[in-house]
Amino acid sequence: MKPQTIPRVFAIAVLLSAAFLCTADASKSFTLSLIHTSGTNSSYTTSKYNNVNRNFGGYAALKTAVDTIKANLTAPGIFVHGINALGFSTFSQHWQGLKESEYLEDIGFQYTAFGTRDFFYGPEAYANNFLANSSFAGNCIASNALISKSLALAQYVTPYRTLTFTDGISGNTSKVVLLSFISDEFCTRSRCSAVQGNPIQVKIANPISAMKTFVADVIFTENPDVIIAMSANTDYATDLQIAQSVPGIDILYVSDDKAIIEGTDYPRAVTGPTGDTVLLINDQTSITNVDGLGHLRVTFKDGVPYAWNGTLDPVMSCQDDPSPLNSTCYVPDPTLKQRLDNDLEPVYAALNITVGSLLVALNGAQGPAYPCRTGECSSGSALADAMLWKMDAQCDAAMVNGGSIRASVPAGNVTLMNFFNMLPNKNNIAVARMRGADILDSLNNGLSRINASGSGRFPQVANLIFTYNSNNLATLRLTGSVMIYNKTLGEYVELDPEGEYNLCVNDYMRGGGDGYTALQTKAISAFDQGPPLDVVLREYVSAYSPLSAPVSGRIRDLAVNVSGTSPPLTGSCTFTMDPVTSASGNVTDVCAGGYRYREDVTWTISPLLPNSLQPRSIYLRFSNLALNPSTDTLYIRDGPTQNLLTVRSPADNVTLVPANYTTLPDRVDVPNAASLLVRLVTNRPLDGESLRLQYTADTGCPGGYLLGTQACLACTAGTFAQKDDSVCTPCPAGSITATDGMAACTQCAPGTFADHAGQSRCKTCDGGRIWNSAQSCECPAGNYWNDFTCLPIPASHSETGQIAGIAVGLVVAAGGIAFYVHRRRMGIIKRRQMGTRKQTELKADVAMKHLLHDIATSLFLIAFESGDVATDWIAFLGVHGDNAYKVAYIIASIFGSVITFISAAIRIYNIYALFKIRRVGIKLVASGAKATSFEAMERVKDAQNDSDLHLALLNLRTLRQKVIITIAVAAPGVLKGLPIFVVNALVGRSQGIDMPLMISFGFNALVFSNHVKEVCGWFALRHLYAKQKLLADKKLAERGLQRPDAAHRLMTHRSSVGPSKAEVEIVRSSVIVDAARPEIGEKVDGGAESDSEKGIGPTHRANDGAHHDTKHGL
């Protein structure tokens, strides 16, 4: 198992570890050979070797070289042909993959990946011609390509291949996975659709992020010992980043032909993300335009490269060798060479047709100078002229990338093969209508990589004249004026950045290839289906044979042709300054002084104070440029994070906004910053204007901030501090600071005021008030301010009226309490005046009358509390204005209404229950019951009959219900009264107490005092109930009963007047079961005596003869 797989398959490893340790070798090792090449051609390539022209490659010589390696293999081998099996040769243009696949298969290659040249004839041609007719079908690997929209590719391309090998020496079996990743710029360099301009059939995911996920999934799924990855058209920096950041890769086949890995550097070993070795290989030799045959032999120990060696052979061919044959060259395979000769005959026959002549050669050679990629070349000028000629009046100018030209055309008669060799990419003409500014951007793009190892984007032009300076920075090379031919005037005029022009290009550039994204994204209109370039050039040469040399001098490099300083810069100015490290200074706009149609400049301000101290604050001052709000923006970002700063808006110096200014600020003070990025973007023509930036830095804090232990701390809103202050000072009355970190207070504007110090907002003189000063506003005479508006002073609006209203409420509440206390006192006196017997007889009657009192009281309280709610809503209608008090009043009223409704529902239920209890009690009194409680039974010795006991239990039930109902109604009532009290008081204070509000307050006070009284009385009720319950247990115990047992016996009591079945259930519910007394009903069901023997009532015997109590109505 690969060490990299442990995080993904940890659970499986734990489960299988025992078996693995018992069966696996202590150290699993095996050796593998990888034979590889790419970019092959049918015929050899001639190039200089030790200053002598030698021939390299070709299918026939490659066959001999591969056979030699096969004959000497001592370990399992994998034969891989990397990218670009197809190419620019006339052989590939003619057969388009049909023959290439046959030859590579016969040579012995097994696996491949596609590159940009493979798709020059479209993905369908590559799939149907190259893959479908060979063993490469199913063995073409693309791991980060989405190919489902191409049915042909989907049949033959796979994301990876898994191979199993057995080492001939150790006998170990190992699993190897092959995968590949493709540049996400692939479709800008090649054709990803069947017809150029149609929807693409292939999409490429970012190789770095995609491979991290893909490799992890492959490791989890396959658990390989070795992973070999191939890259396709990515640069070496990307390949190196993948090798060092994607866990699991052991060998990476690099496709970048600029990354020369040969000799002692083949293979190149780097350290992977887990610390293991990753081997990088490549087949590019040091010989110009020669790809070699690589042979890498690696010994793996526990899935990690342990020992390795390799060779990279340029495959020197002995065929037509201009120097004497020697042992270093390969004799071409005769069978394969004969087949090649046969297959080349129709190619030569079709192409060796003379179509015209040239007076001078058209230079378009490939390497080492790359004339069309580094400057004006005759073949590029001729091609641009041909494009204009073919499109006639449809184009104002023509531009073509130098990389599309792949060979020179000699003077004299020229054939189709000459044009095929010069323009092998099968591009066609496209026309884009562009703004002049975007044409200038396109020229700047074409000049940005002049020295980048022969990059193909250099612009060859017709009807355009411009100068550049190759010594300038990449984005500052276009200089002077760009001239375009005006067909009406018959002369060259300056290109207007705001004008519109029809530009002839090729379809590769129109699709964004070689960085010409402006042609793709900014074209006003476009036509992409023009004639092929090779056909256009052939017709042009035929029409003007013998063709003379194209006019030169269209493009001039000032670094070569002009001495002294360059003229002012012209065009887009995009530049990032090196960090400025002085403690203070001025920064100059590097694009200043010349004509520019747009600018994008970034300064990095990273001051370093004396003694290498880091600054705590940076102070910026701007001048000399008026920004156009519709086209220009100044950005200020934090250096380390590159996040936009948050600053105060220049419009009001208060609102916090991102630091993207459309008007130039005078100054920006930035606390807690050691580095800033200042970026200026202007999307308009500039002529000599420039921005001046002055900066300073220190270890202190700007105004509005105090120096803390670690950072500058902002003064809070309402306070201010000047630079170097030690405390934040409150703003005086009449002025404010609306945000944190202000260096000065702002005076309140007319019509607004701040009536005390330390405020963060100026109040508005609204509601009819008159502004006196920045410190105050007042209502007109005869009006008062209720915190929201000026109102006429009503007759009731006085402190006396408010006091009177509160007093009325308190008097009503006090009267209610006094009445309750008086009633209780008189009841006690009356009972003391009675004898015991009279009291007992009276209690039996009073108990039933007391129920009527409770019922009447409940009905009264329902009506009274409903009236309270009604007065609240009537008072609410008198609240003036639309303000917070009105909202609070309606919320409090709704809350009170809901509580009142619930309380009424509870009281109605209580009335219903009391009526039922009273009906039972009346029957019991009529049957002779005298004692209404166990306490009375204790005092009255002759109250010992069952009716007394029954009535006492009924009273206990009534008392229990009263305890529950009281707390259920009183506690929410107290909570209901508090909010309405508060709102009444606030509204009364704000707008004065009128009659509805005073009545509402009085009702609320009375209801609130009643609920408070009930809550206080609840504790006495609860105590009384507990006492009665203890007495009940004592009295029942004397008779050998418990409360549940006594209830059952009493329910069987026969009398001329007795309870109904429903009433019996009331008695049952009055009995509270005690969990500590499990012997419920023992005497009834298991006793020796029947109920008739106890004198309580007759019994009926069941059919089995056992004694049972029979429930029936009394």
N, C-alpha and C positions, 0 to 999 in steps of 0.2 A: 504494500500500500504506500502511495506517495505521502510524504510528510505533510504536503499541502492539503491533503484531503481530510486530515484529522478533524478540523473544525466543522466540516460539513457532515461527516458520517460518524461523529463521536459515539452516538448511541449504538450503531451497528458494530463499531469497533469493540465496545465494551461487551456486547453479547457474544461476539465471536472470538474474543481475545484468547480464551483458553484453548479452543480448537486450533487457532492460528499458531499459538506458541508451540503446540505439540507437533504440528505438521510442517511448519515452515522451516526453511534453513535459517541458521543463525544470521546469515548475511546473503541476501538474494542478489546475484549479479548476472549480467548478460551483456553481450557486445552487439552493436548494431551499426550498419553502414548506411549512409545516406548519400545517394548520387543525384546531383541536381544541376540544372541549367535553365536558362530562359532566353526569350528574345531571339530564337533561332531563325535562320534563313535557309532557303533551299540551296543557295550557292554560297561559296566562300566570300569572305570580306577581305579586301586588300588593305593593309595598314603597315605603317613603318614599325620595324622592330630592330633595335640597335642600328638605327639610321638606314636600314635596308627594307625595301618593300617585301612583305611576306604575306601569304594567304592564310586566313584563319577560318575555321568552321566549315559550314556547309553540311547538309544532311549526310552525304556519303562519308566524309571524314569523321563526323560525329559518331556514325555507326561503328566505325573501326575502334574509336576511342572507348566507347561504351562496352563493346565486346571484349576489349582488353581488360577492363575493370572486372567484368563478369567472370572472366576466366581466372582471375586471381582473388576472388572474394573468399574470405574464410569465415564470414559472419553473415547473418541474414541482411539482405539489402533492400532498400526502398528507393525506387527510381522516380524522381519528381521533376516534371517540367513546370517551372514557375509560370509567370505571366507572359503574355504576348507571344503565343504560338503563331498568331497571324501578324502581319506587319505591313510595311509600305512597299515592299518589293513588287515588281510587276507580276511575279509568280503568284503572290497572295492576292493581288488585285484581280487576277484572272480567275483563280480557282476558289478564292474566298473560303478556304478551310476544307474543301473537299479532299484535296491531296495532302495537305499538311498533316491531318490526323492520321492518314495511312503511314506516312513516313515516320512520324514520331512513335507510333505504335510499333512499327517494325524495328526501330532503333532499340526499343525496350522500355520506354517511359510508361508509367502506370497511372500517375496522379497529376493533376494540374489545378491551376486557379486562373481566372480570367483577369486581364488587364485592359487598359484603355484602348490599345491597338486591336485587341481581339474584337471590340465592339465597333470598329470603324465602319463596318458594313451592316451594323444593327444587331441587336441581341438575337433576333430570329435566325439570321444567317449563321451566326456563331453556333447556335444550338442545332439547327437542322443540317448544317454542312460539316462542322468540325466534330461536335459531340456525338451526334446520332449515328455516325458511321464508324465508330471506333470504340475501343475499350474504355475511353474516357467518359462514355455515357455512364452516369452514376458515380464517377470518380473525379468529377470537377467539383471543387470545394469552395464554398462561399459562406462564411459563418455569420456575417453581419449584413447580408443582402436580403432584401424582401423582393422575391421574384415571382410571387403568386400571380401577378397580372400578365406574365409571359408564360403561356401554356407550354411552349417549347422548352424554355429554360427550366421550368418546374419539373419536367420529366427527367432531366439529366443532371441537374445541379443538386448537391447535397450539402448540408451545413457542416458535416464532419464525417470522417471515416474511421472505423475501429479495426485495427489489424492485430493478429496474434502471431507471435514468433516463438520458436524454440531454439535456444542457443545450442549450437553444435558441440561446444566444449563443456559447458556446465550442465546442459540438459534442462535449464530453467525455462519455463514458459512465461512470456511477458506480453502484456497488452499495450499497444501503441495507438494513440489517437492523433490523426492529422486534421488540422483545421486551418482556416485562413481568414484574414480580415482585410477589408478594402477601404481605401480612402473615401471619406464622405464628400470629397470634391470630384469623385469619379465621373458623375454625370455632367459636370461642367467641362470635362476634358475629353469626353467620348460621347457616343450616341447611345442613349438609353431607351430609345423608342424605335419602332420599326421604320417609321418615316420621320425625318427630322422635323421638329416643330409639333409633332403629335404628342399626346399624353405619354409620359414616361412609363416604361414597364418594369423598371428596376429602381428601387429606393435603397439607399445605403445609410445605415445607422452610424452614429459617431463611433469610431473604432475603439477608442479608449474606454468609454463607459460601457459599450456593448460587450467588449471582450471580458471585462471583469465579471459580468453576470454570466456570460456564455460559458467561460472556462469553469466557473464554479459549478454550473449545472452539469457540465460534461463530467467533471470529477465525481459529482454526486451520483450521476446515472451510470457511468461506465467504470469508475474506479480504476483508471489506467495506471500503468507503471511509468509511461513516458508520454509527454505531449509535445508534438512538433507543430509549430505555427508558421504559416506563410503570410507575408504581407503583400499587398497589391496596390502599387502606386502611392503608398504613404511615404513621407519623407523619413530620413533616418532618425530625426528627433522624436517623431511619433513612435517609431519602432522601439527606440531605446526606452521611451517612457513606458510603453506596454511591457517590455521585458522587466523593468524595474518596479512595476506597480501591480501587475496581474499575477497572483500566486498560481503556480502549477505548471507554467511553461518551462520546458527544458531546452528546446532548440528553437530559434527564431530565424527563419529564412527571410533576409532583408531584401526588399525589391528596389530600393533607391539606388539607381546606378551611379549616383554621385558619392555614395559611401563605399569607398574602395577598401575592401578587406582582403588582403592578399599577402602571401609570403608568411612572415612570422606573425602577422595579424589575422591569419585564417586558421581556426575560427577565433573570434574575439570573445573573450569571457568577461561577463559582467555579473554583478551580484543581484539576485532577485529579491523580491520584497520579504521573503522568509529567511534570507541569508544563504540560500542555495545558489549554485552556479547556473547561469543561463548562457548558452552558447549562441552567438550571432554569426551567421554565415551569409555569403553573398557570392555571386558568380561574376561580378564585374572585375575585369583585370585592369592592370595599369596601361594596357595597350588601347589606344583610342578606338572606340566603337567595337570593342571585342569582348563578348561575354564568354567566359570559360566554362569548363566542365568541372564542377566541384565534387570532391570525394571526401566525406567526413566519416571517420571511424571513432565511435564513442563506446566506452565501457561504462555501464550504469551499475551503481551499487545502491540497493534499496531505493531505486527509482530516481537517483540523483547522479548527474554526470560525475564520474570518478577519474577517468583518464581518457584522453582524446588526442588525435592527430588528424591532419588532413592536407590535401593538395588541391590547388586550383589551376587547372591546365587550360591554356588558351586554345588548345586543339589546332595546332599549326597543321595546315593541309599540305600534302605533297603535290596536289594537283596544280599544274601550271605554275609551280614554284619558280619564281624568277631567279632565285639563287640556287646553287647546287644542292641536290637532295642530301639530307643527312638524317640521322637516326631520331632527331627531335620532332619530325613531322609524321603525320599519319597518312598512310596510303588509303585513298578513298575506297570504300567497299564497291567492287566492280558491279555487282548486281544492282545495288541501289543507284549507282552513278548512271547506269544505262537507263533505268526507269526515269531518273530525273531528266536525262537528255530527251527522252521520248515526251515527257510531260511539258518540257520547255518549248518544244517545237511549235505547238499551236499558239503559245504565248508570243513567241518571236514573230510568227507569221502574222498575227493580228496587229502587232505593234510596230513592226518595221515597215511602215508606210509613210512616205515623205508627204508632209502636209504644208511645207513652206520653207523659208530660209531666213537666216539672221546675218546681218552685216558684222555684228560683234556678239561675243558670248554674253549670256545672261548669268551673272555670278549669283549662285545660291548655295554654295558649298556648305556641307556640314562639318564643323570642326576643322582645325582647332580654333580658327578665328570667328566662325559663325557670322559672316558679314551681314546677313539679313536680321540677325538677332541683336546686333550691337550698333547698327546705324543704317543709313540709306544704302540700298543695294539695287543693282540694275534689274534683277529679276523681280524684286518687289515693286519697283516703279512700273515696269512693263505690265505686271499683273493688275495693278491698280488702274492703269490706263485702259487695259482691256475691259475691266469691269464698267468703267464710265462709258466706254464705247458701246458696249452691249446694251446697257440700260438707257442710253441716249439721254433724253431730257428728264428722266425719272430721278436722277441723282445730281446733287450740287457738288459732291466730293466723294472720294472713295478712301477707305482705310482697310488694310488687311494685316493680320499679325504675321510677323516674320517667321514664326515657327511653323506656319503652314507650308513653307517652301523648304523642300528637302534635298534638292540637287541643283546643280548648274546645268545650263543648256549650252552646248558648244556652238560656235559660229558655223555658218554653212547651212546645209540642208538639215532639217529637223524632222523627226518622226514622232508618231504617237507615243513611242516608248520614252522619248525625251520628256514629253509632258507628263506621262504617267510617273516617271521617276521624280520630276520636279514637284508634282502635286499629287501625292499618293493618298491623301486623306479623304478624297471624295466629298469635299465641301461644295456647297452651292452658294449663289449670291443671295443675300438678304438686304432689304432696304428698311431703314429706321428713320422716322422723322424725329429730330432731336432739337432741343434748345441749344443755342450756342454754348451756354455754360456747361451743359452736359457733354458736349463734344470736347471742350477743353478738359473736363474731368477724364474723359476717355483717353485723351492724349497723355495726360499726366500718368494715368495707370500704365500705359504702354511704355513710358520712360522710366518707370519705377524700379525695374529689375534689369537694367542694361548689363550689369556685370555679374548677374546671378547665374554663373555657369551656363551661359547660353540660354536663358529663359526665352520662351518663344513669343512674348507679348509685344515686342518692339513694333511700333506702327509704321508700315509702309503706306504712302499716301499718294493721291492724285488730286489736283485742284486745291491743295493746301500747301502752305509754306510756313515753317516755324523753325525756331532755334531752341536749343537746350544746352545745358551745361552738365556734362556727365560727372563733374567733380562735386556738384551740389548734393545735398541730402536727397534721398529717394523721392520725396514728395515735393521737392522744390526745384526740379530740373527744368521745367518749362519756363522759358525766359522770353522777354521781348513781346512783340505782338504776333498773333497768329493771323495769317492772311488767307482768304478764301477767294476763289475766282468767281467774279460776278459775270454771268453769261450775258446779261443785258448791256452792261457797260463795256464788256470785253477786257476787263482788267482785274487785278487783285485788289481787294478791299479788306479792311480789318474785320475780323469775325466779331459779330455782335453777340455778346453773351445772352441777351434777351431775345435775339432773333430765332427763327425756326428754319432748319435746313434738312434736306433729304440726304442721308448718308448711306452710301453703299458699303456693306461689310460682308463677311461670310457668315453662314448660319452658326458656325461654332462660336464666334464672337457674340452674335445676337443672343445666343443661349447663355451668356455670362462666362464663357470660357476664357481662360487666361486673365481672369480678374476684370473683364469688361462687363461688370454688373450693371453699369449705367445704361448700356445698350438694351439690357433685358428689362430693367425695372422702370426706366425713365423715358422710354420711347413714347412719343405722343401717339404714333400709329406705326405699324410695321407690316412688311410683306416678307415671308420667309421662304417662299418656294421658287426662287430664281433658278437659272440654269447652272449646271456644274462648272466649277472654276476651270478645270482642265479643258473642257469643251470650249469655254469662252476664250481662253488664251489661245487654243489651237485655231479657232476661227479668226481671232484678231491677227495672229501671225500670218495666216493664209491671206487675209484681206490686204495686208500691207507688206507682203514679201517683195523684195528682201527688207526685213524690218531693221530700221536703224536703231541706234542706242537711244533709250529714253532720256528725256531731259533731266539733267541732274541739278543739284543745288536746292532741292525741295526741303531738305532737312540739313541743319548745320549744328555741329557740336562746338560750342564756344570754347570748351576746354582744349580743343585741338586747333580750331581755325582762327581764334581771336586771342591776342595776348592782352594782359592787363586784367582789370577787374571786370566782372560780368555786369551786364546792364540790369536795371531794376527787375525784380521778380514779377512774373505775370502768371496768372492762373490760380488754382486753388492752393492755398497756403496751409498745409497741415503739418504741425510740428509740435513736439514735446521737448521742452527745455530740460537740460541736465539740472539736477537739484542745485538751487541757490543756497549757499551755506553761510554767507556773511551775516553778521548780527543785524545789519540794516543795509539798505541800499536802494537803487533804482533798477527796475527791470525794463528792458527795451523790447518792443515788438519787433521780432526778427523779420516780419513781412512788411515793415513800414517803408515808406518812401517810393513804392512803385504801384503800378496798377494791378489790382487784384479783384477778381469777380466774386470770390468768397474766401473765408479764412476760418481756420480751426487751429488755435494755438493754445498750448497748455504750459503754464509755468509751475514748477515744483518749488515751493518756498519751504526750505528746511533750515532755518537759521541755527547757527551754532555760536553760543555766547562765549565770552572769554573763559578760560579754564575749562573748556569743553562742556560747559553747562548747557543742559537742555532748556529751552524757553518754556515758560508757562503760558504766555500770551503773545499773540502776533497781531500787529496793527497794520491795516492796509489803507492806502490812500490812492484814489483813482482820478485821472484827469485826461484831457486832450482828445476825447472821442465821445461823440454823441451817439448813443445807441438808437437804432431804429426799432421800436417795439414790435413791429410786424416781422422783422427778419433777423434781429440780433439778440443774443443772449450771453450773459456773463454768469458762469457757474463758479461756486466756491465749494470745495469738498475737503473733508478731513483727509489728511495724507495717508495714515495707516489703513483706514477702512474704506476710503474713497466714497463715503456716504456724503450726500449733500448736507451742508450745515443748515440749521434752522436759525433764521435771522428775523429781525423786525422789518415789516414791509416799508419800503421807502415812501409809500403813499401816506401812511399815518404814523410811522415810527412806533407802532403799538402792536399790531397784529403780527403773530409769528407765522412765517411762511418759509418754504424751502429757498435756499440761496441760489435761485436762478433769476437774475436781474434782467429786466428788459429796458430799464433806464439805469444809467451809470450812477452808482452811489458815490458820494464824496469820500466816505470812509466806512470801513467795517472793522470793528474791534472783536477779536475772537479769543475768548478765554479758554484755558485748558487745552491748548493746541501746541504741538511741537513741530507740526508739518502741515502745509496746506497745498492743495492743487487749485490753481486759478486758471479757468479755461474760458477763452473768448471764441465765440462762434458768430460769424457774420455771413449771412446768405444774400449778399448784394455786392455790386461793384464798389470797390474802394480805390481811391486815387490819392495816394500820398498820406492818407490819414493813418494814425496809429494810436494805440493806447499806451498811456504812461502809468506805471505802477510803482509806487514808493512803499516800502515796508520797513517796519522796525519790530523788534522783539525784546522782551525782558522777562524776568522771573516774577514780576508783580502781576497785578490784575487790573483790567480796565475799569472805568467807572461803572457803577452798578453792582460791583462784586467786591467781596472781602476775601482776604487771603486766609485760607484755612491751613490745616496741617498738611494736607495732601493735594488740595486743588482750590481753585477759586469758587467761592460760594455766592450764589446770586442773592441780592437783597429781594425780599418778598414784595409783592404788589402793595402799593401804599407807602413804600419807603424808597429811599434813594441813597446813593453814596458816590462821591467823586473819587477819582483815582487816588489810591493810597490812603483812603479813609479807613479807620479801624472799626467804625460802627455804622449801621444803616440808620438813617434819620427819617422819621415820619414826615410825609409831606404836610405842609401847613394847610389850614382850612382854605378852601378856594382853589386847591391844586391837587393833582393825583399822579400816581404812576399805575398804569393799567396792567402791566405785566411785571414779572420778575426781572431783576437785573438792569434797572434803569439808573442812568447817571444823573438825571435831573427830573424834576416834577413838571408836569404840564398844567398850565392854567386852565381852569374850566372855561369853556366858551360861553358867550352871552346866551342866556336862556337856560343855562345849567349851573349847578352849584355843588359844593362840598361843604357841609356845615360843620365838620370837625376834622381834626388832623388825622393823617394815616389812612385816608380812603383810597380805594382803587377804582372808583367809578364816580363820575359826576352825575348827580341826580338831575332829572329834567323838571323844569318848572311847569308841570302839567296840571291837569285837573282844575284849570282856571286860576292858578296862582300867578302872582306878578313877581317878575325877577327884580330883586333889589341889588344884588351883587353876586360875586362868585361864591359868597359864603351863605346866602339865604334867599328864600322865596317866601312870600306871604299871600294869604287869601285876601280878597277885597274886604272892606269894612262890612260888617253884618253877616259874614260867612265864617265858618270854622272848617278846619282840615281834619278829615276822619282817617288819615293815613293813605287815602286813595283819591280823594277829590274834595273840592270846596263845596260845602252845602250851606244853605240858609239856616241860620240858627232858629230852631222851632221853639215854641213856648215851653215845651217839656225838656228842652235841652239845657239842663243846668245840673250843677253838682247836687243841688237839693233834690231835684227829681230823681237822680240816680240813687241817692241815699234813701229816698222814700220808697222806691221800688224794692230795693234790697231789704229795707226794714219790713215791708209788707210780707215779703216771703219768709223772713225770719219769724215774724209774729205768727203767721199761719203755722209754720213748723213747730214753734214753741207751744201754740195752742193744742196742736195734735198730741204732742208728747204729754202735756199737762192733763188732757182729757184721759189719756191712757192710764197715767199714774193714778188719777182720781178714781177711775173706775176700778182699778185693782184694789185700791185702798178701801173703798166702800164695800167691795165684795168680802174682804177679810173681816171687816167690822160686822157685817151682817151674819156671817157664819159663826162668829164668836157669840152672837146674841141668841143663837138657837141651841136647843138641847140636842143630845146625841141622837135620840130616837127620831125627833122631828127632822134633824139634819139628814139622817139616813133615808127617811121616807122622801124627803125633798130631793135628795141627790138622784134617786131613781127617776124622778120626774124631771129634774133639772138637766140630767144627762141627755135626755131626749130633746128638751128645749134648747140645750147648748148646741146640739147638732143643727137645729134650725137657725140658731144665731150664726154658726159658722157658715151655713149655706147663704144666709142673707149677707153676711160680711163679704163672702167671695163674690156674690153678684154686685155688691156695691163697689168693690175694688176693681172689678172688670170695667164697670161703667166709669169710675173715677179715673183710672189710668188711661182709658180710651179718650176721655175728655182732656187729659194731660197731653196726649199725642196731638189731639186736634188743636189745642192752644199753641203747641210748638209750630205746627204748620201755618197757623194764622199769623203768628209772630214772624215766621220766615218770609211771608209775603210782604211784610213791612220793611225788610232789610233793603237798603238802597244800594244801587250800583252793582257792577259785575266785578266782584273782587274776591279775595281769598276768604274773607269772613263769610260771605254768602255760600261759597263752596263748603267751608267747614260746617256751616249751619245745616245745610242740606244733608251732609254726611252724618252729622250727629242725629238729625231727625229721622233719617232712614234707619240708623242703628237702633234708636229708641223705639221706632215703630215695630221693627222685627222682634225686639225683646218683649214688647208689650203683647204682640200677637201670640208669641210662644207662651208667655205667662197666662194669658187668657185661656189658651187651650188647656194648660195644666189645671187651672182653676175649674174649668167646666168639667173636666174629668173628675176632679175632687168632689164637685157637687153631685155628680152622678153616683159616685161611690158612697157619699154620706147618706144620700137618700136610701140606698140599699141597706146600709147599716142601720139607719133609723127604723126602717120597716121591721127588721129582725128584732131590734131592741124593744119596740112597742109591744110585740108579741110576747117577749120574755117578761116585761113588766106586768103585762096583763095576766101572765101565768103565776105571778107572785114574787118575782125577783125584786129585791129591795136594795141590795148593795151593788153599787155601780163600779166598784173597783176592789182589788184585793186589799187595798189599804182600809176600805170601809168594812170589808169582811173581817179584818183583823180587829177592828174596834167594836163591831156589832156581833156579839157572840151567837145570836140566834139566826144570823144569816148564813146558814150552812146547807141550804138545799141546792139542788142541781141548777135551778134557774138562776140563782145568784152567781154560781160558778160560771155558767154560760154567759151571763151579762158582763161579768168581770173580764172574761176572755174577750168578749166583743169590744169592751172599752179599751183593752190593751191593743187590739187591732186598730181601733180608731186613733189612739195616741201615736202608734207607729206610723200610720199614714200621715198624720199631721206633721210629724217630725220630717218626713221625706218631702211633703208638699211645701212646707215652709222654706226649707233651704233651697229647693228647686226654683222657687219664685223670688225669694228675697235677695239672694246673692247676685243673680243677673240684674235685678232691679237697681241694686247699689251701683253696679258697673254702668248701667244705662244712664243713671242720673249725672255722673261726673262729667262726661263730654258736653252735655247740653247746658250744665251749669257754667262751664268755662266759656262756651260760645255765647251764652246769654250775657255774661259779664263783659266780654270783649266787644260784642255788638253794641251793648248799652253804653260802654265807654266811648265807642267810636262815633255813633250817630245819635246818641241820646236815648233815653228810655221813654217810649210811648206806652199807651195803655195795653195793647196786645202783648208787648214784650214784658210788661210788668205782671200781667195775669199769668203768662207762661212761666215766668220766674217763680211766682207764688205757687202755682200748681206743682212745678218741679220740686220746690222746696218741701212741700207737704208729702208728695209721693216718696221723695228721697228719704225724709225722716221716718215715714212709715216702714220703708224697707230696712232702714238701719235698725228700727225698733224690732222688726221681725227677726233680723239676724241676731240681735242681742237676746231676744226671747227664745231663739232656737236652742241656745245652750241650756236654758232652764228646762225646756221641753225634753231635750235629749236626756237630761239628768232624771227627770220625772219618769220617763219611759224606762230607763234602766232600773230605777227603784221599783216600779210596778212589776217589771219582769222578774226581779228577785223575789218579791212577795208572792208572785204567781207560782214560782217553783216551790216555795216553802209551803203554800196552801195545798198545792197538788200533792206534794210529798206526804203531807199528813194523811191524805186519803189513799196513799199507795199508788198515786198516778204520776205520770210525767206529762208535760204539755202535749206532745203528740198523742199519747195514750188517752189523756183526758178528752182531747178533742174528738177522738174516735168514739169514745163512750157517749159523749154528749150528743154526737150526731145521731145516735140510736135511741135517744130519750123520747119516750112516748108521752104525749100529753094532749089534752083537749085542744090546746093552742100550742103550736110549735112551729119551727122554721120549715120553709120549703126546701127543696133540693138545692136551688140556687143559693138560698140563705145558708144552708149547711156548708157550701163551698166557701162562703165568706168566713165562717168560723174556722174552716180548715186552713184558710190562708192566714188567719190571725195567729196560728200556732207556728212559732219559729223553731225549726228543728235544730237541736243541739248536737253537733258532731261528736261530742264526748258521751252521748247517751244512745248507743246503738240498739238498745232493747226496745225499739218502738213497737207498740202493739202487743207486747208479750202477754199482758194480762187478758187481752181481748181474745187472742187466738189460742194461747197455750195455757190459760188459767184453769183451775179446777172448777170454779163456780161460773154459772151463767149470769147474764145480765138480769134475768128475772129474780135470781137468788139475791142479787145485790139490791133489789128494789128499784132498779132504775127503769125497767120496762120489760115487756115480754120478749121472748126470742122464738125463732122458728128453727126447727131442726132440718137439716138437709137430708137427702136420701141415704147418706152413709152413716147417719146417726151422730155425727160430730156436731158440737155446738158452734153456731155461727151467728154473728150479729147481722141483722137485716136492715139495710138502709131504706128508709121510707119517709114520706112526709109526715110531720107531727100535726 
